[in-house]
Amino acid sequence: MRGIIVFVVLLVAVAAIHGGSFKPLPTAAMPQVNVP
């Protein structure tokens, strides 16, 4: 359970860095969309 929470937090952080907005679900589904 704890590992899942850490994974979600990191995923949101990456989404914020690459996308500049809080979109964890679309980033989780398609991580290559927001990457330039």
PQR file of N, CA, C, O and H, with PARSE charges and radii, in Angstrom:
ATOM      1  N   MET A   1       0.837  -1.208   0.000 -0.4000 1.5000
ATOM      2  CA  MET A   1       0.000   0.000   0.000 -0.0000 2.0000
ATOM      3  C   MET A   1       0.869   1.254   0.000  0.5500 1.7000
ATOM      4  O   MET A   1       0.600   2.217  -0.719 -0.5500 1.4000
ATOM      5  N   ARG A   2       1.908   1.220   0.816 -0.4000 1.5000
ATOM      6  CA  ARG A   2       2.772   2.397   0.922 -0.0000 2.0000
ATOM      7  C   ARG A   2       3.494   2.668  -0.400  0.5500 1.7000
ATOM      8  O   ARG A   2       3.690   3.822  -0.782 -0.5500 1.4000
ATOM      9  H   ARG A   2       2.127   0.438   1.400  0.4000 1.0000
ATOM     10  N   GLY A   3       3.884   1.606  -1.088 -0.4000 1.5000
ATOM     11  CA  GLY A   3       4.566   1.766  -2.370 -0.0000 2.0000
ATOM     12  C   GLY A   3       3.666   2.399  -3.419  0.5500 1.7000
ATOM     13  O   GLY A   3       4.119   3.181  -4.254 -0.5500 1.4000
ATOM     14  H   GLY A   3       3.725   0.669  -0.778  0.4000 1.0000
ATOM     15  N   ILE A   4       2.383   2.050  -3.365 -0.4000 1.5000
ATOM     16  CA  ILE A   4       1.426   2.620  -4.314 -0.0000 2.0000
ATOM     17  C   ILE A   4       1.281   4.122  -4.081  0.5500 1.7000
ATOM     18  O   ILE A   4       1.206   4.903  -5.030 -0.5500 1.4000
ATOM     19  H   ILE A   4       2.015   1.414  -2.686  0.4000 1.0000
ATOM     20  N   ILE A   5       1.244   4.516  -2.810 -0.4000 1.5000
ATOM     21  CA  ILE A   5       1.116   5.941  -2.480 -0.0000 2.0000
ATOM     22  C   ILE A   5       2.328   6.714  -2.985  0.5500 1.7000
ATOM     23  O   ILE A   5       2.191   7.797  -3.555 -0.5500 1.4000
ATOM     24  H   ILE A   5       1.305   3.882  -2.039  0.4000 1.0000
ATOM     25  N   VAL A   6       3.514   6.152  -2.771 -0.4000 1.5000
ATOM     26  CA  VAL A   6       4.746   6.803  -3.233 -0.0000 2.0000
ATOM     27  C   VAL A   6       4.742   6.922  -4.750  0.5500 1.7000
ATOM     28  O   VAL A   6       5.155   7.943  -5.300 -0.5500 1.4000
ATOM     29  H   VAL A   6       3.625   5.272  -2.308  0.4000 1.0000
ATOM     30  N   PHE A   7       4.272   5.868  -5.429 -0.4000 1.5000
ATOM     31  CA  PHE A   7       4.223   5.874  -6.886 -0.0000 2.0000
ATOM     32  C   PHE A   7       3.292   6.973  -7.401  0.5500 1.7000
ATOM     33  O   PHE A   7       3.612   7.670  -8.364 -0.5500 1.4000
ATOM     34  H   PHE A   7       3.936   5.038  -4.983  0.4000 1.0000
ATOM     35  N   VAL A   8       2.144   7.117  -6.750 -0.4000 1.5000
ATOM     36  CA  VAL A   8       1.176   8.143  -7.154 -0.0000 2.0000
ATOM     37  C   VAL A   8       1.751   9.543  -6.947  0.5500 1.7000
ATOM     38  O   VAL A   8       1.579  10.427  -7.786 -0.5500 1.4000
ATOM     39  H   VAL A   8       1.884   6.551  -5.967  0.4000 1.0000
ATOM     40  N   VAL A   9       2.437   9.732  -5.818 -0.4000 1.5000
ATOM     41  CA  VAL A   9       3.037  11.037  -5.528 -0.0000 2.0000
ATOM     42  C   VAL A   9       4.092  11.386  -6.574  0.5500 1.7000
ATOM     43  O   VAL A   9       4.143  12.517  -7.057 -0.5500 1.4000
ATOM     44  H   VAL A   9       2.577   9.014  -5.136  0.4000 1.0000
ATOM     45  N   LEU A  10       4.924  10.421  -6.920 -0.4000 1.5000
ATOM     46  CA  LEU A  10       5.949  10.662  -7.938 -0.0000 2.0000
ATOM     47  C   LEU A  10       5.310  10.928  -9.296  0.5500 1.7000
ATOM     48  O   LEU A  10       5.790  11.763 -10.063 -0.5500 1.4000
ATOM     49  H   LEU A  10       4.883   9.502  -6.528  0.4000 1.0000
ATOM     50  N   LEU A  11       4.230  10.220  -9.588 -0.4000 1.5000
ATOM     51  CA  LEU A  11       3.544  10.387 -10.865 -0.0000 2.0000
ATOM     52  C   LEU A  11       2.970  11.797 -10.987  0.5500 1.7000
ATOM     53  O   LEU A  11       3.063  12.427 -12.040 -0.5500 1.4000
ATOM     54  H   LEU A  11       3.839   9.542  -8.965  0.4000 1.0000
ATOM     55  N   VAL A  12       2.376  12.284  -9.897 -0.4000 1.5000
ATOM     56  CA  VAL A  12       1.824  13.641  -9.887 -0.0000 2.0000
ATOM     57  C   VAL A  12       2.941  14.671 -10.027  0.5500 1.7000
ATOM     58  O   VAL A  12       2.772  15.691 -10.694 -0.5500 1.4000
ATOM     59  H   VAL A  12       2.300  11.772  -9.041  0.4000 1.0000
ATOM     60  N   ALA A  13       4.083  14.397  -9.394 -0.4000 1.5000
ATOM     61  CA  ALA A  13       5.210  15.320  -9.470 -0.0000 2.0000
ATOM     62  C   ALA A  13       5.731  15.414 -10.907  0.5500 1.7000
ATOM     63  O   ALA A  13       6.016  16.506 -11.398 -0.5500 1.4000
ATOM     64  H   ALA A  13       4.220  13.568  -8.852  0.4000 1.0000
ATOM     65  N   VAL A  14       5.854  14.272 -11.571 -0.4000 1.5000
ATOM     66  CA  VAL A  14       6.317  14.252 -12.961 -0.0000 2.0000
ATOM     67  C   VAL A  14       5.304  14.951 -13.864  0.5500 1.7000
ATOM     68  O   VAL A  14       5.681  15.668 -14.790 -0.5500 1.4000
ATOM     69  H   VAL A  14       5.623  13.385 -11.172  0.4000 1.0000
ATOM     70  N   ALA A  15       4.029  14.740 -13.593 -0.4000 1.5000
ATOM     71  CA  ALA A  15       2.981  15.383 -14.386 -0.0000 2.0000
ATOM     72  C   ALA A  15       3.049  16.900 -14.221  0.5500 1.7000
ATOM     73  O   ALA A  15       2.848  17.643 -15.182 -0.5500 1.4000
ATOM     74  H   ALA A  15       3.722  14.157 -12.840  0.4000 1.0000
ATOM     75  N   ALA A  16       3.333  17.353 -13.004 -0.4000 1.5000
ATOM     76  CA  ALA A  16       3.415  18.784 -12.743 -0.0000 2.0000
ATOM     77  C   ALA A  16       4.637  19.390 -13.429  0.5500 1.7000
ATOM     78  O   ALA A  16       4.587  20.517 -13.920 -0.5500 1.4000
ATOM     79  H   ALA A  16       3.496  16.749 -12.223  0.4000 1.0000
ATOM     80  N   ILE A  17       5.737  18.630 -13.457 -0.4000 1.5000
ATOM     81  CA  ILE A  17       6.969  19.132 -14.067 -0.0000 2.0000
ATOM     82  C   ILE A  17       6.822  19.208 -15.590  0.5500 1.7000
ATOM     83  O   ILE A  17       7.194  20.208 -16.204 -0.5500 1.4000
ATOM     84  H   ILE A  17       5.778  17.714 -13.058  0.4000 1.0000
ATOM     85  N   HIS A  18       6.281  18.153 -16.192 -0.4000 1.5000
ATOM     86  CA  HIS A  18       6.212  18.089 -17.649 -0.0000 2.0000
ATOM     87  C   HIS A  18       4.996  18.839 -18.194  0.5500 1.7000
ATOM     88  O   HIS A  18       5.096  19.540 -19.202 -0.5500 1.4000
ATOM     89  H   HIS A  18       5.978  17.341 -15.693  0.4000 1.0000
ATOM     90  N   GLY A  19       3.852  18.691 -17.529 -0.4000 1.5000
ATOM     91  CA  GLY A  19       2.620  19.275 -18.051 -0.0000 2.0000
ATOM     92  C   GLY A  19       2.371  20.667 -17.520  0.5500 1.7000
ATOM     93  O   GLY A  19       1.686  21.459 -18.167 -0.5500 1.4000
ATOM     94  H   GLY A  19       3.771  18.121 -16.711  0.4000 1.0000
ATOM     95  N   GLY A  20       2.919  20.988 -16.341 -0.4000 1.5000
ATOM     96  CA  GLY A  20       2.709  22.284 -15.737 -0.0000 2.0000
ATOM     97  C   GLY A  20       1.330  22.413 -15.112  0.5500 1.7000
ATOM     98  O   GLY A  20       0.915  23.507 -14.729 -0.5500 1.4000
ATOM     99  H   GLY A  20       3.476  20.344 -15.816  0.4000 1.0000
ATOM    100  N   SER A  21       0.611  21.280 -15.009 -0.4000 1.5000
ATOM    101  CA  SER A  21      -0.716  21.312 -14.410 -0.0000 2.0000
ATOM    102  C   SER A  21      -0.997  19.983 -13.724  0.5500 1.7000
ATOM    103  O   SER A  21      -0.297  18.996 -13.948 -0.5500 1.4000
ATOM    104  H   SER A  21       0.948  20.392 -15.320  0.4000 1.0000
ATOM    105  N   PHE A  22      -2.022  19.968 -12.893 -0.4000 1.5000
ATOM    106  CA  PHE A  22      -2.322  18.775 -12.105 -0.0000 2.0000
ATOM    107  C   PHE A  22      -3.228  17.848 -12.900  0.5500 1.7000
ATOM    108  O   PHE A  22      -4.452  17.947 -12.818 -0.5500 1.4000
ATOM    109  H   PHE A  22      -2.592  20.770 -12.711  0.4000 1.0000
ATOM    110  N   LYS A  23      -2.619  16.941 -13.675 -0.4000 1.5000
ATOM    111  CA  LYS A  23      -3.391  15.992 -14.478 -0.0000 2.0000
ATOM    112  C   LYS A  23      -2.791  14.595 -14.320  0.5500 1.7000
ATOM    113  O   LYS A  23      -2.182  14.084 -15.260 -0.5500 1.4000
ATOM    114  H   LYS A  23      -1.624  16.861 -13.741  0.4000 1.0000
ATOM    115  N   PRO A  24      -2.949  13.965 -13.147 -0.5600 1.5000
ATOM    116  CA  PRO A  24      -2.311  12.676 -12.880  0.2800 2.0000
ATOM    117  C   PRO A  24      -2.891  11.532 -13.706  0.5500 1.7000
ATOM    118  O   PRO A  24      -2.151  10.642 -14.127 -0.5500 1.4000
ATOM    119  N   LEU A  25      -4.200  11.540 -13.945 -0.4000 1.5000
ATOM    120  CA  LEU A  25      -4.825  10.416 -14.635 -0.0000 2.0000
ATOM    121  C   LEU A  25      -4.440  10.351 -16.114  0.5500 1.7000
ATOM    122  O   LEU A  25      -4.034   9.286 -16.579 -0.5500 1.4000
ATOM    123  H   LEU A  25      -4.801  12.262 -13.603  0.4000 1.0000
ATOM    124  N   PRO A  26      -4.552  11.463 -16.883 -0.5600 1.5000
ATOM    125  CA  PRO A  26      -4.119  11.421 -18.284  0.2800 2.0000
ATOM    126  C   PRO A  26      -2.631  11.113 -18.417  0.5500 1.7000
ATOM    127  O   PRO A  26      -2.211  10.444 -19.362 -0.5500 1.4000
ATOM    128  N   THR A  27      -1.835  11.605 -17.466 -0.4000 1.5000
ATOM    129  CA  THR A  27      -0.399  11.351 -17.511 -0.0000 2.0000
ATOM    130  C   THR A  27      -0.117   9.887 -17.225  0.5500 1.7000
ATOM    131  O   THR A  27       0.803   9.303 -17.799 -0.5500 1.4000
ATOM    132  H   THR A  27      -2.176  12.148 -16.699  0.4000 1.0000
ATOM    133  N   ALA A  28      -0.911   9.288 -16.333 -0.4000 1.5000
ATOM    134  CA  ALA A  28      -0.729   7.884 -15.998 -0.0000 2.0000
ATOM    135  C   ALA A  28      -1.107   7.007 -17.192  0.5500 1.7000
ATOM    136  O   ALA A  28      -0.492   5.967 -17.431 -0.5500 1.4000
ATOM    137  H   ALA A  28      -1.658   9.762 -15.867  0.4000 1.0000
ATOM    138  N   ALA A  29      -2.125   7.441 -17.935 -0.4000 1.5000
ATOM    139  CA  ALA A  29      -2.593   6.658 -19.069 -0.0000 2.0000
ATOM    140  C   ALA A  29      -1.645   6.809 -20.257  0.5500 1.7000
ATOM    141  O   ALA A  29      -1.328   5.835 -20.940 -0.5500 1.4000
ATOM    142  H   ALA A  29      -2.624   8.285 -17.741  0.4000 1.0000
ATOM    143  N   MET A  30      -1.192   8.055 -20.496 -0.4000 1.5000
ATOM    144  CA  MET A  30      -0.329   8.322 -21.642 -0.0000 2.0000
ATOM    145  C   MET A  30       0.829   9.217 -21.216  0.5500 1.7000
ATOM    146  O   MET A  30       0.770  10.431 -21.406 -0.5500 1.4000
ATOM    147  H   MET A  30      -1.449   8.846 -19.941  0.4000 1.0000
ATOM    148  N   PRO A  31       1.886   8.634 -20.640 -0.5600 1.5000
ATOM    149  CA  PRO A  31       2.990   9.420 -20.085  0.2800 2.0000
ATOM    150  C   PRO A  31       3.809  10.163 -21.138  0.5500 1.7000
ATOM    151  O   PRO A  31       4.574  11.067 -20.801 -0.5500 1.4000
ATOM    152  N   GLN A  32       3.654   9.791 -22.408 -0.4000 1.5000
ATOM    153  CA  GLN A  32       4.468  10.402 -23.448 -0.0000 2.0000
ATOM    154  C   GLN A  32       3.821  11.657 -24.033  0.5500 1.7000
ATOM    155  O   GLN A  32       4.433  12.338 -24.856 -0.5500 1.4000
ATOM    156  H   GLN A  32       3.032   9.057 -22.681  0.4000 1.0000
ATOM    157  N   VAL A  33       2.600  11.970 -23.622 -0.4000 1.5000
ATOM    158  CA  VAL A  33       1.865  13.080 -24.234 -0.0000 2.0000
ATOM    159  C   VAL A  33       2.476  14.419 -23.859  0.5500 1.7000
ATOM    160  O   VAL A  33       2.665  15.285 -24.713 -0.5500 1.4000
ATOM    161  H   VAL A  33       2.103  11.417 -22.953  0.4000 1.0000
ATOM    162  N   ASN A  34       2.787  14.588 -22.559 -0.4000 1.5000
ATOM    163  CA  ASN A  34       3.252  15.892 -22.084 -0.0000 2.0000
ATOM    164  C   ASN A  34       4.757  16.069 -22.222  0.5500 1.7000
ATOM    165  O   ASN A  34       5.286  17.130 -21.891 -0.5500 1.4000
ATOM    166  H   ASN A  34       2.633  13.885 -21.865  0.4000 1.0000
ATOM    167  N   VAL A  35       5.456  15.040 -22.709 -0.4000 1.5000
ATOM    168  CA  VAL A  35       6.909  15.134 -22.831 -0.0000 2.0000
ATOM    169  C   VAL A  35       7.273  15.765 -24.169  0.5500 1.7000
ATOM    170  O   VAL A  35       6.865  15.255 -25.212 -0.5500 1.4000
ATOM    171  H   VAL A  35       5.026  14.178 -22.978  0.4000 1.0000
ATOM    172  N   PRO A  36       8.009  16.834 -24.167 -0.5600 1.5000
ATOM    173  CA  PRO A  36       8.386  17.517 -25.410  0.2800 2.0000
ATOM    174  C   PRO A  36       9.380  16.700 -26.237  0.5500 1.7000
ATOM    175  O   PRO A  36       9.796  17.137 -27.310 -0.5500 1.4000
TER
END
